[in-house]
Amino acid sequence: MTINIAWDNKFAIGHERIDAEHRIFLNLIRTLSQETANAASRQRIERTLQEIYKYADFHFTSEENIMADIAYPGLAEQEDAHGRLLAQLKAEMHDYWAGSQTPDAIVAFIFQWFALHTTQDDKLIADFLVANA
């Protein structure tokens, strides 16, 4: 399974920094997808998964700081969602390391997570920014 999706404005929320970070995250997903499609070594895939996890953790903290700065009322819910997503990603990675999860399944999980989170949860931030501009 190769996910070779380009950035699309449906992922944009209208905040320059968040959108830039989302572009980087999408590129990491694309990299992992290409590695799995090209049968990259297990070590390489594991390194990319670690990079994705660390980047997601960084991005969520960055996004939460932005939400705090704008007094976003849904901050606590977003923090909870971010925590659940990181825990789920960690579990998927553990399953991969244990041999009970395929790289393709992880790519599908991460992309679905990215697409749904940015187009649903993060869009609420955009709505708040517009309403309070």
N, C-alpha and C positions, 0 to 999 in steps of 0.2 A: 504494500500500500504506500503510494507516494502522495504526499500532500504538497503540491507545488502551487499553493495559493498565494497570489500577490496581495499586497495591501489593498484594501477596499475601504471607501469612505463609510461603509456600514459599520466598520470597527471604530471609526473616529468618534470621540465624544466632545471635541471642541476645546480641549485644554491642551496647549502645545506640549507640555512636558509629559503628560499622561499618554498622549497619542504617540509621541516619540518612543516612549518606553514600550508601548504596545507593538510598535513596528519592530523593535528589537526582539521582543518575545516571539512574534510571528516568524521572524527570520530563524530563531533558534528551533522552533518547531519544524520549519522547512528543512533545516540542517539535519535534525534527527531523522526525519522522514527519508531524506536522501541517503543517509548512512544506512538505515535499515534496508532500503531498496537495493543498495549497492553491496549488501552483505559485509559491512564494515566489521572490524573485529569487535568482540565483546567488550574489550577494554575501551575502545573508542566510543562505543555506544554508552557505556557506563559513565565515561567522562562527560559526554554531552548531557546525559541525564542529570548529573551533578550540577553542571552549569545551568541547566534549566531550573532546577530546584533553587539554587542560590539566587538566580536572577529573579525568579518569582517571589522569593522572600524579600529581596531588596525592593522590587517593584511594589509589592503590597505595602511595605513600610512607607515608601515614597508617596504612594497614593493616599494612604491613611493620614500622613502629615499634611497633604494638600487639603484633604477633607476637613481636618481639624482647623486649618487656617481659614477656611471659608465658612466655618461653623455649619458644616453639612449635618443635617439632623439624622441621617441614616448611617452615621459613622460606626456606631456599635454593631449594627447589623452587618456592615461591610467587613468589620474586623472579624466577626464570627465566621462569615463566609470565607474570608481569606484563610483563617485558621483551619477550617474544614477542608478547603482545597489543598492546602499544603500537607495536611495529614493524609489525605487521600493519595496525593502524588507520592509521598514517602512510602505508603503501603504498596502502591503499584511498583515502585522501584525495588522495594524489598522482595516482592513476588518475582520480579525479573531476575534479581540476584539469586533467588532460591530456585530458579528454573521453572516456575509455575506461571509465568507471564511472558508473552511474546513481545518483541519490540514493536511490531505492528499494532498490537492492542494498546500499548502505551502511547504511541503516536496518536491513535484515534481518540483515546481518553484526553490527552493534553489538548488536542485541537478542539474537541467538542467543548471542553472546559473553557478554553480561551474564547471561542466564538460565542458561547452562551453568556459567559460572564461579561464580556465587553459590550455585547449588543443588548443585554438586559440590565444587569446590575449597574454597570458603569454608565449606561445611558441615563440613569436616574441622577447621577452627578451632573451630567450635561444639562438636563432639564432644570436642576437647581441653579446652576450657573446662569442660565438664560433668564430664569424667573427673578433672579436677584442681581442682575447686571445693572 
